Structures are given as structure tokens and as C-alpha cells.
Amino acid sequence: MAVSIGLLALAASLCLKPIRSRVGGLLGGWIAGLCAGGLFGLLQAVISLVVDRGAGGDMWPLMMAYVAVADGLAFGACTGWLLGLAALATDRVDQTSRPGRSTAPQFIAGALGVMALAASLIVPNVQGAANVGKNLPDAGFLRAEGSHISDGRGNQVLLRGVNVNQLVDFYRPQPEVPAVRPLSEEDFAGMAEQGFTVSRLNISWSALEPERGSLDPEYVARIHQAVDWAKAHGIYTVLDMHQNGWWNGPTEPGTTCRPGTEEMWGYDGATQWATITDRAPRCQFTGRDISPAGNRAFQNFYFDTNGIRSALAQTWGKLAAEFSDEPMVAGFDLLNEPGFGETAPVTTSYLLGKFYAQSIERIREAGARQIIFIEPSIFWSGLGFDSGPTPGFTEDTNIVFSPHLYAESITMDRDLGIVPIVGLERQFTLAQRVAAEYNAPLWSGEYGYWGSEEVHWGEDEDSLARLARYAAAEDEHVLGSAYWVWKQACGDPQNGIEPYGNALMMQDCATGGDLPPKRGLLKILSRAYPQSAPGKITSLAAEESTLRLAGQTDTASCDLQVWFPGSAKPEIHSTGIANSSLEQVPGGWKFTGCASGDYAVASGSGE
């Protein structure tokens, strides 16, 4: 901060004299502030080009340069009037005290004062990151510990699994065709056979609280049943308040959409009583997430119109109370891919943080100790980066940063057919930088959906190659995630009207029965990995049943558990592991053992 203030002051001193010799008064100072901000942004852009030029093949360095210069100009535009006042004051002092003397020293002093004042507005927003954690759960509950998720017993846990959308209250583009497939215990048994340990269970506010103030007991019972089924197969649940386009209403009949927009389906999300559109048209621009009605609904939510933001926070408190004693509920994902409303992103981020803070407070008041998963806005899914809620939005440190890592998939650059703004590998680095600002672990709540319009099955060479790259980068960064999606019904509005339901587990729309699953994708997704590792994992690489794992623990632990897929018994070599065993389970093998100090596990295919 001190270096930044000094550089800004230097830039201001360079801009003040030449500009104010042409434009006097307050306006000249304001223009000088704009100039100073632009110069500072340009310096940041140069630094970013040096630091982030690697990972090649994408436009991130140029995008970062644009953001840096734009931020610098915006900062100058907001604070330049203060610089103008300081310049006027030093003019007056110079003219009355020492006529004829150069004003440059006074300008520098004034610039320093202005930048110090501006810094005083910024510093409170970053202090919260140093707060000591509150409400950490007891042993047995998963928790956020620094850069990774822990089980509370000193073991790092990698949550890898899938999204489950079978409880979502979707709009039906074809009323006679179900929008979701039935959810059963067999689904969770099938996930376990792939080595998955987490289900991101998508739920709908519209079904959870159709009448304001009370949860629907039948829907809550269905959520409980899903959690119990998952638990029976060793699978954690992340409860995700899902939405796409804010709510499941389509364009109203009789609506005239403006040129450049078109009528749209509904999707899923908020209850009707919390949808305040002020009669804005439900017409989409480029996709479901950009419509006047959706933007206005989010705007009213962020500004707590009719108390709807507070209402959802209270709803979270009630739902969390239902699962406060269930350690197999890993945590609560407060809002899926929040929209951007009608304000600047910095305002949206701040207000999104206010909602998260409210919800966390209600959840903790309910006695729930689980992890809170926080997401940035939909911009991250569409661009590959975003700012996220303002750091320090909460003092609770049992949080996980959970963007959706869709780079080179559903991002706008791929839709436009241009070079990626953020490359597939780079997105992990950018996401971890933001997670570090929160001092929180990183976990991707959604990813995948590669392929082309011609090959919907996702088993084409391009899809498999991209997923293999994603898997390698995920292992390199030692992360967990939830793939989108386990099953998708033929009537799901996200599926469109196609001959099959597009997911890992395929549906034949002609018969309503099952098609063969996406075995090529599953071969990559179900690769070997440590489900639980003592201490911290220091390196990881895997391909199918071949694994290279290293870890370090200060305390001896017998909680090492490694998954290996397939029927062939893997050959395993280990160091630092005692009392190891290898057990065949449905879909693969589980290797367990006691680790101490530095340890390693390696495998190759065996008979």
C-alpha cells in the first residue's frame, strides 16, 4: 500500500504542472488525477505482462492490462477532485507566502495527502482477511484449514464428485416431458463405484420455500433422504442453492422483445414471492443470464427490496438447522452463479458479500458448523475470472472459495470463436490467487461441458483432450471439484430439445430409458487419487490407475485412503507407510495405511 501511494503521488506530481498550465482550477487537478491513475494502471499492466506472460495461448496478459488501466483511470476519476482541491490550496499558500516559487513541492505534498486519504478508504476493506477464525467445527466435520479442506483430525480431504440436479425445480419447455430424472440410492451407489466422494446437491428456493417464512416439509424430507443415501455410500453432500436466470419463469405471453434480444425459457431458482422485476421484459441477450427482468430481479435482491435478501439468509439458517448435526454434509453453497444486477461489478461484489455475511450469521446461529462455500458472480463462469466478494466480508474463516472453472468450455470467448481470454490451465492460478485473498481453500463447484454442437455426447477427441488437461492441472494444484452433471433429463431446459439427455449418465429421449454412460469421460474422472491424506499432500499426478503421490505429516496417522479404479489389482509401492492394506470395493480398490513424516505412494497397472 505504501509503495502504491508513493507511485500514485509521483504520477500525480508528473501530471499536475503540465496539465494545470493549460487547464486551471479544480478541473485541471481532476484531469491530473485521471492522468495519474492511468499512469499507475499502465505500470501495473507492464508488471502483469512480465508476471503473467507464461501459460501461453490465451489473452489474459492483455485482459489484465486492460483491467489495470481501466481501474487506474476509474480511481483517478473518483479521487481527482481531491487532488484538484489540494492543488488549489497549495496555489493559495504559495501565492501568499512565497511569490514566484515553484509549486512542484507543494503539488507533491498535496498528492501525497490525497493518496493517503484515498488509501484510508481502501485499507478497512482488506483488514478483515487477518481476522481469527470463528465457529470452527468439531472433529468429524470437514473444515477449511488454510489452503486445503481438512477432516478435523489432521488429514487433508480431496472432495471429488459430481453435481446432482435431480431435485431442481426446473421450468419445463415441454410440459409433458419431465425436467429431472428420479433420484434414488442407486445414483449414489453408482457415484461411489467411480470413486467419487461428494455430491453437490442442487436445490431450489422455489421448491424449498414456496410460501414466505416456512420450509416445505416434503421437499426438506427429499433433501434429507438424498443426504442419507449419499452417507450410506461414503459420499459427502454440499447443499447448493441453485439458480439460473434467477427464477423458472419464461417470457410472458404478449411481451415484445427489443431488437437484439429474444424470448426465452425459464430455468430455475428463486421463489415467485422473491422475484421482483418491476415489469422489466423477460428477453435474453446472448443467453439466459442477461435479461432486463433477470438483472432487475438480482438488483432488487442485492438491495434487499422487500427484505428478500434477508429472507434468503433466514432460509439458509432454517435449512442449516436441519443438518447441523450431520458431519456428512460437507457444507452450504449459498448461491449458484450469482447474477450481476444493474450496478458496477465492484458494487455487486460488495453487496454479494453482504448477503454471504448475513447467511453465515444465520447459519452459525442455527448451530451449523459446516463449511460455507462462496462463489463469485456469473462473470467467472462466462469470462474465466471475476473479483469475488470483497475480502473481509466475514470474520468466519470456515469458508471455501468455489468458482466454476469453465475456461475453454462455456465461456464467451469460445462461444465467439476467439482466442481464450483465460486458458484452461491458467484458470487454476487465477482462482487460487483469489482464494488466497480470503485465506481459504479452492474448490470448483462446476466444470466440464466440453464438446461441440455436432458432438453432444462429449466423447469426441477434443472433449477428452480438454478434460485430460483439466485433470492434470487439477492434480498439479491438488484440488477437488464437482463435474457437471451426473444425470440430465430430456425436459431439462439446459439440455434443450435433443434426442437424449446429455450428462455422464445418458438418457434416451425416445424411450425414456438409459443409454450407455460416457465411459471416456468417466475413465478420466474416476482416476486414482487420495480421498484422505495425513497432513498435507505435497504433489499429485495420476492417469487411470497410475498414481504418484507425496505427502508430509507431523503427526502419525492411519487415515490414508487412496482410490484406484478398475478390476485389475494395482501394484503399489510406498515409503513412510506402515500397516498398509489393499481392499477391492465396487468399481475399484481402496489402499489404506498409517503415514508418518514424509511419505509417498506410487502405482502402475498390475494383473
N, C-alpha and C positions, 0 to 999 in steps of 0.2 A: 504494500500500500504506500509506504514512504517513497519507494522508487517511482511508483506511478505518479504520485503527487508532484515529485520533483520534475519528472519528464513533462507532465502537463504544464507545470509552471514555466518550464523552459520554452515549450512550444508556444505558450501564451505570450511570453516576452518577445519571441521572434515575430509573432504576428501583429502585436499591438501597434508598434510605431508605424510601420508602413501602411497599415490599414487605416489608422486614425488620422494619418496625414491627409488622407483622401476623404474619409467619412468620419466626421466628428461626432461628439456627444455619445449618448448611450448606445445608439445604433452601431457606431464604429466599434465599441467594446464588445457588443454582442456578436458582430461578424468576426472579430478577432477570436472570441471564444469558440465559434464554429470552426474557424481555421485551426485553432489549437487542437480541438477534438479530432478533426480529420487527420492532422499530422500524427497524433498519438495513435489513432487507429491504423494509419499506414505503417507505423513502426511495428505494431502488433502483427500486422499482416506479413511483414517481412520475416519476423520471428517465426510465425506459424508456417511459412513456406519452408524455412530451414528445418524446423522440428518435425513437421508432418509431411514431408515430401515423399517419405517411404510408402510402402504398401501398394504403390503404383496402380495405374489403371482406372482411377476414379478422379472426380473433380473436387475432392474435399479441400485441398490446399487453396484452390480458387474460391470455393464457397466460404472457407474460413476467412480469407482475405476480405471478401465482400462483407461478411458479418462484422469483422473487426472495424473496418472503415465506417460502416453504417452505424455501429454502436458508438464510435468516436464522434461522428457528426451529431448523433442524437444527444449524446452527453453535452457536447458543445452548445447545441441549440437550447437545451434545458437550463444550462448554467451560465451561458454567455452574458445574460443581462446582469448577473452579479459581477462579472468581470468589467462590464461597462460602468457599473456604479463605482467599483474600486478605482477604475481609471479616472472617472470624473473627480473622485475625492482626491487622488494624488495630483491631478491637474491643479485643483484649488490650493492644495498645500504647497505645491511647487511655485505657483504664481505669487502667493502671498509671503512665502518665506525666503525663497532664493530665486529671484527672477533670472531667467537666462540659463539656468542649469538644465542639463539633460534629464529627461523624465524616465529614462530606461530603468534606473534602480527602483524608482517608485512603482513603475509598472510591474517589475519582477516581484516586489514586495506585495503589491496588490494581487497579482496572480497567485502567489503562494497562499495568501489569505483566502482567496476564493476557492482554490482547490482543497485547502484544508476544510473549509466549510462543506464543500461537496462530499469530501471523504467522510465527514461526520454523519452524513445521511446514509452512507453505504455501510459503514462499519457495523451498526447494530444488526444488519441483515446477515452477517457472516459469523457473529459471535455464538449463535445457537449451536453451531456444529461442535463446539467443545463441551457441551453440557454432558454431565454424567448421566448414564442410563437410568431409567426408571422402570419399575414393574417387570424386571426380568423374570421369566418363568422358572418354575421349579424343575429339578432334574426329571427327565421323562418327556418334557415338552421341547420341541425344537425352538431354537433361538438364534438370533443374529449375533455373531461374535466377530467384530472387526470385519474382515473381508470374506468371511465364509459362514455358512449355516452349520450350527452345532446341535448335538442332541442333549446338551447339558451335562454330559458325562465326560467331556473332553474329546469327543470324536467328531470329525468333520463328516457331514452328510451331503451327498450329491442327490438332489431330487430330480430324477429324470422320468418323464412320463408323457402324458397326452392331455389335451383338452377334451372334456365331455360336454356336449351341448344338448343332451337328451332331456334336460329339464327346462330348457329355454322356452319362453312364451313368444314364439315367432309369429309374425304375420304369415298368412297362407296365400301365396299368389294363385294357387289352385285350391279353392276351398275343399274340394273332395279328396285332396291328397294330403296325408299327414305331413306336418312340418318338422317333426322329430321322430326318431326311431325309439321304440320302447327301451328303457334301461332295466337291466337285470343283473343278477350276481354273476352271470356268465361273462358279462362285459369285463368285470374286474378280474375274474379268473384269467381271461384272455390277456389282459394287460400284464398280469404277473408272469405269464408264460413268455412275455417279451422282455422280462427283466425290469419292467417299469415299477417305480416306487411312489409315484404321485399322480393324482388326478386333479387337474384344475377344473373344478366342477362349476360350470356356468349356470347362474341362477338369474331370475328376472324379478325386478322390483314390482312389475305389473302383476305378477302371479303371487308374489310374497305378501304384498300389502295392497290388495285391490280397494279396500276401504281404509281411509286415513286413520292411523292410530292403532290398528290391530293387525297382527300377522295372521295369514290364512292357515289354520291348523292342519289342513290336509296337505298343503304344499310344504309346510315345515316338516311334516311326517315323511314326505318323499325325500327331502334332503337328509333327514336322519337315516332313512333306510339306505340311501346311497353311501353315506359315511360308514355305516355299519358293514355294508358289503365290501367296501374298499378295505376296511380294517381287517376283515376276515381273511383277506389275501395279502396282508402286509403292505397295503398301499395307503400313503398319506393323502389327505384331501386339502386342497386350497379352495376355499369358498370365494367365488368370483362374482361380484355384482356386474352382470354383463349388460352391455348396451351397444347398439349400432344405429346411428341416426337418431338417437335419444329415445324414440318410442316406436311402437309397432304399427302406427297409423300410416296409411298410404296417402297419396294426393286425394283431396276431397273432390267428389264429382262437381263439375262446373267450374273448377279452377282454370284460369288462363295463365299459362306459364310464359314468362318473358322470353324473348329471343335469346338463344344460348343456353336455356335451361329446358328441362323436360319433366313430364310427370314421372313419379317414382312409386315403387312399392314401399310398404312399411318394412321394418326389420324387427327390432326388439329393444326392450329397455324399460323406461320409466312407466309408472302407473299413470292413468289418464288424469287424475286429480293433480298430479305434479307436472303436467305438461302445459306450459303457458306460452303460447306462440303469438299472442296479440294479433291473431288473424293473418300472420305472415304466410305466404304461399308455400306449400309443400312441394317445391320444384327443385330437382337436383341439378347441380353443376359439376360435371365430371364424375360424380359418384354420390353415394348415399350420405357421405359425411359433410357435404356442402349444400345446404339448402337454407333459404331465409327462415323457414319455420324451425328447422333444427338449430340454427345458430341463435335464434331468439329464445328458444326453449333453454338452451345452455346459458345464455346471458341471464335469463331470469333465475336460473338455478344458482349461478355463481353469486349473484347479488341478493340471494335469499328472498326473492319475491314471495310473498305469502308464506314465508318460513319454510320453503320446500327444501332448501339446502340443509337446514337444521333438522327437518323431518327425516331425511335420509340418514343423517348421523344418528338420530334416535333409533331408527330402524336397525342400524348396524348394532347398536347397543342391545336391542332385544334379541336379534339373531345370535350375537356372540354369547349372550347368556345361555342360550340353548346348548352351546358346545364348550362352555367354559371349563369343564372337567374332562374334556376328551383330548388326550395328547396326540391322537392320530389325525386331528385337524391341525395341519401344519400352520395355517394362518388364514388371514382375511385379505383378499384383494379388493380394495374399496370401490374402485370404479374402472371398468374396462374402457380403454382408449378414450379418455375424456375429450369432448369437442372443444373448440376454441372460442365459441361465443362470438361476440361482436367487438371485442376490445383488443388492444395490442397484446402480443404474447406475454410481455412482462406482467401485465395486469392479470391475464388469465392464470399464469403460473402462481402469482401471489394469492389469488382467490381460491385456486385449486388447493394450495397449501392450507388455507383457512378451513376448507371442507375436510381435508385429511386430519387436521388437528382436532376439529370438532368430533369427528368419527372416532379417532383414537381415544379421546377423553371419554366418550360414551362407552366404548368397548372396555376400557380399563375399569370404569365404574361398575360395569356388569361382572367384573371378576375374571374376565377372559385374559389369559396370559400369553396367547399365541402371537406369532409374528404378524406384523402388518405389512402387506405388500403394497407399495405405492407405484403408480405409473405416471409417466409424463403424458402430455396431450397426444392426440392422434397424429400430430405432426411427426412424431418419432417413427410411427409405422409408415407414414407416407413419404418422408424425406430421408430417414436414416439417422436423424439427430433432432434434439429439442433441448430446451433449457431445464425442464422439470420444475417442480415446486421450489420456491425459494429456500435455500439451505437455512436451517434453523427454524423451520415451520413448526417443529415439535421438539420437546425435550426428551421424548421417549426414543430410546436408541434400539429398541427391539423391532427394527424395520428393515425391509429388503427393498432395494430399487429394482423395479421389474418392467423395463421397457420391452417392446416386442421387436425382435431383431429380424426384420423382414427385408434387409438390404438385398438388392438384386432379385427381389421376388415381386411383392405387390406395391413397391414404391413407385412414385410418379415418374422417375427417370426411366424406368423400364417400360412403363405404360406409354411414354412418349418416344421410346426407341432411341434415347440418347445415352451417352456415357454415364455410368453410375455416379451419382453425387457422392455417395458413401459406399465403398466396396464392401463385399461380404466379410472379409477378414478385418477391415478397419473398424467396423461397427462395434466389435468387442472392445477395442481400445477406447473408443469414444464413450461407450456405456460404462466402462469401468472407471473412467475419469469422473463421470457424474456420480457414480456410486461412492467414490472416494470422498467427494464433497459432503456426502451425508454420513461418512464413516460407516457405510452399510455394505452388505454383500450384494452381488448382482445375480439376478435370476430372470431368465427370459420367459415370460408367461405365454408367448406365442412365437412361432416361427414356422417356416416351410412354405407350402403352396407354390412350389416352383413348377414349371412346365410351360406349355404354350396352349393357345386356344385350339390348336389342332390335336393336341395330345393331352386330353383332360385327365387321363389315368395317372399322370405323374411318374410313369415308369420309363419315360424316354431318356435318352442318353444325357441330355442337358440337365434334366431334373436330378438324376442320380449323381452326376458330377458335382452339381451345386451342393446337394446335401452332403456328399463326401467331404467337400471343402468346409462346410459348416461344422461337420462332426470333428474334423481335425482341429479347427480353430477352437471349438468348444472344449475339446480335451486339452489343448495347449493352455487355455485360460482356466482350466479346472472348474468348469461351470455345470450347472444343471439347467433344465428347461422343460417346457411342455409343448409338444408338437401339436399343430392344428391340422386335423382333428381326428378323433377316434372313429366316429360314425357321422354320416350326414344323410338326412332323409331326402327323398326326391322332391318333397314340397318345401324344403328349406329355401327361403328367399336368397340366401347366399349361394345356393347351388345353381340357381337359375332353373330353367326348364330343360332338362337334359335326359338322355336315356338311362342314366344311372346316378346314384348318389355318390358324390366324389369325396372320399375320405380314405383313411387307412383300411377300414373295413367297408367294402363296397356294397352297394345295393342295386339290384336290377329293378328299374322302374317299371318294366313291362309286367313283371310277375310279383314285385314286392319282396322277393327273396334275396338271398345273398349271392354276390359274385365273389370270385377269388380275391383275397386281400392283396394289397400292394407289397408283394414279397421283396421286391428290390429295395424299396424304401425301408421296410422293416428290417432287412438284413443290416442296414447301416444304423438304424435307430436302436436296435437291440444288441449292439456290440458290447464287448466286455467293458466293465467299469467298476470302481469301488463304490458300493452303496453306502458303506460306512467305513471310515478310516481313522485310526487313533491319531490324535494330534492334528497335524495338517499335511495335506498332500502337497508335495513339492514338485512333482512332474507326473504327467499322464499322457499316454498315447495308446490308441487301440484301433484295431481293424478286425471286425468279426470277433473271433475268439483269441486273437493275438493281442497281448497286453504288455505294456511296460509301465509299471507304477513305482513311484518312490514317495516315501513319506518320512516324517520325523515326529516323535512324541517324547515329551519329557517325563511322562508317566506311563508305566507299563499298562497295557490294556488288552483285553481279549475280545474286543468288539470289532475286529477287522472282518469285513464281509465283502467279498468280491463276486460279481456275477459274470458267468461265462455262458454264452448262448450255444445251442445246438446239442445234438445227441452224442457227438464224439467227445470222449473224455479228454480234457485238455492236459497237456504236460506242463506242470507248474514248477518253477524254480524260485526259491525265496531266500532272502537273507534277513536276519533280525526278526524272524517269525518263529515262535515256538507253538507246540501243540496244535499244529495245523491239521485241517481235515477238508475233504472234498466230498460233497454230497450231491447226488443227482436229484433235481427237482423238475417239475413240469416245465418244459421248454429249454432247460439248460442245467447249469451246475452252480453250486454255491461253495466258494472257498472261504474258510474261516480260520482264524488263528489269533495268537497273542503277540502283539508287537511291542517293541521297546527300542528307544533310541532311534537311530537311522534304520529304516527297513525298506525292502524292495520286493516286488513280486513281478515275475515275468512268465510269459506263457507262449507256446506255439501249438499248432494243431497236433493232436495225437490220435491214436487208434482207440 
